Amino acid sequence: MERIRVLVADDHEDFRHGVEALLASTTTIEVVGHAADGMAAVTLALDLQPDLVLMDLHMPRLNGVEATARIVQSSPHISVLVLTMMEDEESVFAAVRAGARGYLLKGARRQEIVRSIEAVGAGEVIFGPGIADRVMTYFRSVRARPAVEAFPELTDRERVVLGLIAEGKENAEIARQLSLSVKTVRNHASNIFAKLQVAHRAQAIVMARDAGLG
């Protein structure tokens, strides 16, 4: 099995040397370079094309979040695993939004670092134990929030009518289903088109289906 080619990016020399020594002692990982700041990390990543960048977040010249974003944007096949002291939610989610595939704290055990590099190198997404709890708490809170209704400018009745229009139903069929007159449905449709600023029924259907109706 080919070894995972890793670039280590950290501005603390002693820590970086310790990580490099740890990785060099494995049979699954090869250290192909190191960087002491964010700009160097981007330059070396694009030049060396490692499989994975082990990225600190707090670095001179360019922070690790921005460095991650630039690397992933230019070379999306390069995985980034964050290894940092920063454990606040803002840093975690900024790194994930930038494209990081994992997030570990520097207090992680040596074998946990090795296993995480192997897992991310194999295509997995990894969060250290403390970070994983924060991520799960965040997503649980998101699920608990009431969903924002599509097209808040519409009344409840107009939203129902739009949903039926998105299903491909004609005015007469909608009138029968909702026990309304065809004229009333036609008026609802006209109001919907005006509020959504669309010229015709097809445009309304596309907008509605993009929003998950129909």
RARA-V938960 format. One record per residue. N is the residue number from 1. RES is the residue in three letters. PHI is phi in whole degrees, -180 to 180 (none if undefined). PSI is psi as a letter, one per 30 degrees, with the letter a starting at -180 (none if undefined). BURIAL is I if it has 24 or more other ideal C-beta (glycine too) atoms within 12 Angstrom, else O. Layout:
((N | RES | PHI | PSI | BURIAL) (N | RES | PHI | PSI | BURIAL))
This chain:
((1 | MET | none | k | O) (2 | GLU | -68 | k | O) (3 | ARG | -75 | l | O) (4 | ILE | -80 | k | I) (5 | ARG | -86 | j | I) (6 | VAL | -121 | k | I) (7 | LEU | -106 | k | I) (8 | VAL | -100 | k | I) (9 | ALA | -118 | j | I) (10 | ASP | -161 | k | I) (11 | ASP | -87 | f | I) (12 | HIS | -90 | j | O) (13 | GLU | -60 | e | O) (14 | ASP | -63 | e | O) (15 | PHE | -64 | e | I) (16 | ARG | -61 | e | I) (17 | HIS | -63 | e | O) (18 | GLY | -64 | e | O) (19 | VAL | -65 | e | I) (20 | GLU | -63 | e | I) (21 | ALA | -66 | e | O) (22 | LEU | -61 | e | I) (23 | LEU | -69 | e | I) (24 | ALA | -68 | f | O) (25 | SER | -83 | f | O) (26 | THR | -94 | l | O) (27 | THR | -102 | f | O) (28 | THR | -109 | f | I) (29 | ILE | -128 | k | I) (30 | GLU | -124 | k | I) (31 | VAL | -82 | j | I) (32 | VAL | -104 | f | I) (33 | GLY | 174 | l | I) (34 | HIS | -144 | l | I) (35 | ALA | -137 | k | I) (36 | ALA | -104 | g | I) (37 | ASP | -155 | l | I) (38 | GLY | -66 | e | I) (39 | MET | -64 | e | O) (40 | ALA | -64 | e | I) (41 | ALA | -62 | e | I) (42 | VAL | -65 | e | I) (43 | THR | -60 | e | I) (44 | LEU | -70 | e | I) (45 | ALA | -62 | e | I) (46 | LEU | -72 | f | I) (47 | ASP | -81 | e | O) (48 | LEU | -86 | f | I) (49 | GLN | 50 | h | O) (50 | PRO | -70 | l | I) (51 | ASP | -75 | e | I) (52 | LEU | -150 | k | I) (53 | VAL | -112 | k | I) (54 | LEU | -90 | j | I) (55 | MET | -116 | k | I) (56 | ASP | -79 | l | I) (57 | LEU | -96 | e | I) (58 | HIS | -94 | j | I) (59 | MET | -139 | l | I) (60 | PRO | -72 | l | O) (61 | ARG | 69 | e | O) (62 | LEU | -155 | k | I) (63 | ASN | -73 | l | I) (64 | GLY | -65 | e | I) (65 | VAL | -66 | e | I) (66 | GLU | -67 | e | I) (67 | ALA | -62 | e | I) (68 | THR | -60 | e | I) (69 | ALA | -60 | e | I) (70 | ARG | -68 | e | I) (71 | ILE | -66 | e | I) (72 | VAL | -66 | e | I) (73 | GLN | -67 | e | O) (74 | SER | -81 | e | O) (75 | SER | -138 | i | I) (76 | PRO | -62 | f | O) (77 | HIS | -78 | f | O) (78 | ILE | -84 | k | I) (79 | SER | -87 | k | I) (80 | VAL | -119 | k | I) (81 | LEU | -116 | j | I) (82 | VAL | -80 | k | I) (83 | LEU | -133 | j | I) (84 | THR | -149 | l | I) (85 | MET | -88 | f | O) (86 | MET | -83 | j | I) (87 | GLU | -119 | g | I) (88 | ASP | -73 | l | O) (89 | GLU | -60 | e | O) (90 | GLU | -60 | e | O) (91 | SER | -68 | e | I) (92 | VAL | -59 | e | I) (93 | PHE | -75 | f | O) (94 | ALA | -64 | e | I) (95 | ALA | -66 | e | I) (96 | VAL | -66 | e | I) (97 | ARG | -63 | e | O) (98 | ALA | -72 | f | I) (99 | GLY | 120 | g | I) (100 | ALA | -64 | k | I) (101 | ARG | -104 | g | I) (102 | GLY | -168 | l | I) (103 | TYR | -149 | j | I) (104 | LEU | -123 | l | I) (105 | LEU | -95 | l | I) (106 | LYS | -68 | f | I) (107 | GLY | -82 | g | O) (108 | ALA | -62 | k | I) (109 | ARG | -68 | l | O) (110 | ARG | -56 | e | O) (111 | GLN | -70 | f | O) (112 | GLU | -68 | e | I) (113 | ILE | -64 | e | I) (114 | VAL | -63 | e | I) (115 | ARG | -63 | e | I) (116 | SER | -68 | e | I) (117 | ILE | -63 | e | I) (118 | GLU | -64 | e | I) (119 | ALA | -68 | e | I) (120 | VAL | -65 | e | I) (121 | GLY | -62 | f | I) (122 | ALA | -91 | g | O) (123 | GLY | 101 | g | O) (124 | GLU | -85 | l | O) (125 | VAL | -113 | k | O) (126 | ILE | -128 | k | I) (127 | PHE | -128 | k | I) (128 | GLY | -61 | l | I) (129 | PRO | -51 | e | O) (130 | GLY | -64 | e | O) (131 | ILE | -70 | e | I) (132 | ALA | -60 | e | O) (133 | ASP | -62 | e | O) (134 | ARG | -65 | e | I) (135 | VAL | -64 | e | I) (136 | MET | -65 | e | O) (137 | THR | -62 | e | O) (138 | TYR | -62 | e | O) (139 | PHE | -71 | f | O) (140 | ARG | -65 | e | O) (141 | SER | -67 | e | O) (142 | VAL | -64 | e | O) (143 | ARG | -65 | e | O) (144 | ALA | -77 | f | O) (145 | ARG | -74 | k | O) (146 | PRO | -63 | k | O) (147 | ALA | -66 | k | O) (148 | VAL | -76 | k | O) (149 | GLU | -71 | k | O) (150 | ALA | -69 | k | O) (151 | PHE | 54 | i | I) (152 | PRO | -62 | f | O) (153 | GLU | -73 | f | O) (154 | LEU | -88 | l | I) (155 | THR | -75 | l | O) (156 | ASP | -59 | e | O) (157 | ARG | -65 | e | O) (158 | GLU | -64 | e | I) (159 | ARG | -67 | e | I) (160 | VAL | -63 | e | I) (161 | VAL | -62 | e | I) (162 | LEU | -62 | e | I) (163 | GLY | -61 | e | I) (164 | LEU | -71 | e | I) (165 | ILE | -61 | e | I) (166 | ALA | -65 | f | I) (167 | GLU | -80 | f | O) (168 | GLY | 93 | g | O) (169 | LYS | -80 | k | I) (170 | GLU | -85 | l | O) (171 | ASN | -58 | e | I) (172 | ALA | -64 | e | O) (173 | GLU | -68 | e | O) (174 | ILE | -64 | e | I) (175 | ALA | -61 | e | O) (176 | ARG | -63 | e | O) (177 | GLN | -67 | e | O) (178 | LEU | -100 | g | O) (179 | SER | 57 | h | O) (180 | LEU | -122 | l | O) (181 | SER | -79 | l | O) (182 | VAL | -61 | e | O) (183 | LYS | -62 | e | O) (184 | THR | -64 | e | O) (185 | VAL | -63 | e | I) (186 | ARG | -62 | e | O) (187 | ASN | -66 | e | O) (188 | HIS | -60 | e | I) (189 | ALA | -63 | e | I) (190 | SER | -62 | e | O) (191 | ASN | -63 | e | O) (192 | ILE | -61 | e | I) (193 | PHE | -63 | e | I) (194 | ALA | -68 | e | O) (195 | LYS | -67 | e | O) (196 | LEU | -85 | f | I) (197 | GLN | 57 | h | O) (198 | VAL | -115 | l | O) (199 | ALA | -88 | f | O) (200 | HIS | -156 | l | O) (201 | ARG | -61 | e | I) (202 | ALA | -61 | e | O) (203 | GLN | -64 | e | O) (204 | ALA | -64 | e | I) (205 | ILE | -64 | e | I) (206 | VAL | -62 | e | O) (207 | MET | -61 | e | I) (208 | ALA | -65 | e | I) (209 | ARG | -69 | e | O) (210 | ASP | -62 | e | O) (211 | ALA | -88 | g | O) (212 | GLY | 95 | g | O) (213 | LEU | -89 | l | I) (214 | GLY | 79 | none | O))
